Amino acid sequence: MCAKPIARHAWKLSEVIDHWDSLEIESEIEDAGKTVRYQQGTLAELLPVATLMERLPAGIAKDGSLAPNSVLLCGTVPAIGGIRPSPSFTMRLTDPQTGRRIEHRYEVEELEVVA
């Protein structure tokens, strides 16, 4: 289980649904002091939005829309080289049709293990 950071900005689903599968998702981490590609793919690798919506519990989705103030987490693409810790993480969602980009970076502070 891990935190699920979300962006301060969002795109309306209606603005991207017709080319959803072409949206690009990628991330980089710091590994051995170097920035390396950690993930790279398109949303075509994830379940389609309609399938996700069909699987939601009653009351959360209605008529193909989410209830107000709801967020749908839809997974991610595989980690290149496997899942591993890193002192920093950069993530990016790019719309190649419009050139728009949502990007976020954070640093990780590793806490001491207390038994």
C-alpha positions as CSV (number, residue, x, y, z in Angstrom):
1,M,0.0,0.0,0.0
2,C,1.4,3.4,-0.9
3,A,0.3,7.1,-1.1
4,K,-1.5,8.0,-4.4
5,P,-0.5,11.6,-5.3
6,I,-2.9,13.4,-7.6
7,A,-2.3,16.4,-9.7
8,R,-3.5,19.9,-9.0
9,H,-4.8,20.1,-12.6
10,A,-7.1,17.8,-14.5
11,W,-8.4,17.4,-18.0
12,K,-12.1,16.9,-18.6
13,L,-12.7,13.3,-19.7
14,S,-14.7,14.6,-22.7
15,E,-11.5,16.4,-23.9
16,V,-9.4,13.3,-24.1
17,I,-11.7,10.2,-24.2
18,D,-11.6,10.1,-28.1
19,H,-7.8,9.6,-28.0
20,W,-7.5,8.2,-24.5
21,D,-5.3,5.2,-25.6
22,S,-2.7,7.6,-27.0
23,L,-2.1,9.5,-23.7
24,E,1.4,8.8,-22.6
25,I,2.4,7.9,-19.0
26,E,6.0,7.9,-17.9
27,S,8.2,8.3,-14.8
28,E,11.8,8.6,-13.7
29,I,13.6,7.8,-10.5
30,E,17.0,8.3,-9.1
31,D,19.0,5.0,-9.1
32,A,22.6,4.9,-8.0
33,G,22.9,8.7,-8.3
34,K,21.5,8.8,-11.9
35,T,18.0,9.7,-13.2
36,V,16.6,6.6,-15.0
37,R,13.4,5.8,-16.8
38,Y,11.2,3.9,-14.4
39,Q,7.9,3.6,-16.5
40,Q,6.9,4.3,-20.0
41,G,3.7,3.5,-21.9
42,T,0.3,4.6,-23.0
43,L,-3.1,4.4,-21.4
44,A,-3.9,1.7,-24.0
45,E,-2.1,-0.6,-21.6
46,L,-4.7,0.0,-18.9
47,L,-8.3,-1.2,-18.7
48,P,-10.6,1.0,-20.8
49,V,-12.5,3.7,-18.9
50,A,-15.9,2.1,-19.7
51,T,-14.7,-1.2,-18.2
52,L,-13.6,0.5,-15.1
53,M,-16.8,2.4,-14.8
54,E,-18.9,-0.8,-15.2
55,R,-17.0,-2.4,-12.3
56,L,-17.6,0.4,-9.8
57,P,-20.1,-0.1,-6.9
58,A,-23.6,1.3,-7.3
59,G,-23.8,4.9,-6.4
60,I,-20.3,5.8,-7.4
61,A,-20.9,5.7,-11.1
62,K,-24.2,6.5,-12.9
63,D,-24.9,7.0,-16.6
64,G,-21.2,6.7,-17.4
65,S,-20.1,9.4,-15.0
66,L,-18.5,9.5,-11.6
67,A,-20.3,10.9,-8.6
68,P,-19.3,14.5,-7.8
69,N,-16.0,14.8,-5.9
70,S,-14.9,11.3,-6.9
71,V,-11.6,10.2,-8.4
72,L,-11.0,7.1,-10.4
73,L,-7.6,5.5,-10.0
74,C,-6.9,3.2,-12.9
75,G,-3.5,1.6,-12.3
76,T,-0.2,2.2,-14.0
77,V,2.2,0.6,-16.5
78,P,4.9,-1.8,-15.3
79,A,8.1,-0.6,-13.7
80,I,11.2,-1.0,-15.9
81,G,13.7,-3.1,-14.0
82,G,11.2,-3.9,-11.3
83,I,9.7,-2.0,-8.4
84,R,12.4,-0.5,-6.2
85,P,12.8,2.4,-3.7
86,S,14.3,5.8,-4.8
87,P,15.0,9.1,-3.2
88,S,13.0,10.9,-5.9
89,F,10.2,10.2,-8.3
90,T,9.0,12.2,-11.3
91,M,5.7,11.3,-13.1
92,R,4.2,12.7,-16.3
93,L,1.0,12.4,-18.3
94,T,1.3,13.8,-21.8
95,D,-1.4,14.3,-24.4
96,P,0.4,14.0,-27.7
97,Q,-2.5,15.5,-29.7
98,T,-2.6,18.8,-27.7
99,G,0.9,18.9,-26.3
100,R,-0.6,19.4,-22.8
101,R,1.3,17.8,-19.9
102,I,0.5,17.1,-16.2
103,E,3.7,16.6,-14.2
104,H,4.7,16.1,-10.6
105,R,7.9,15.4,-8.8
106,Y,8.6,14.5,-5.2
107,E,11.4,13.4,-3.0
108,V,11.3,10.6,-0.4
109,E,12.6,10.8,3.1
110,E,13.3,7.3,4.3
111,L,12.4,6.8,7.9
112,E,14.3,4.6,10.4
113,V,12.8,1.1,10.8
114,V,11.5,0.7,14.3
115,A,10.9,-2.8,15.5
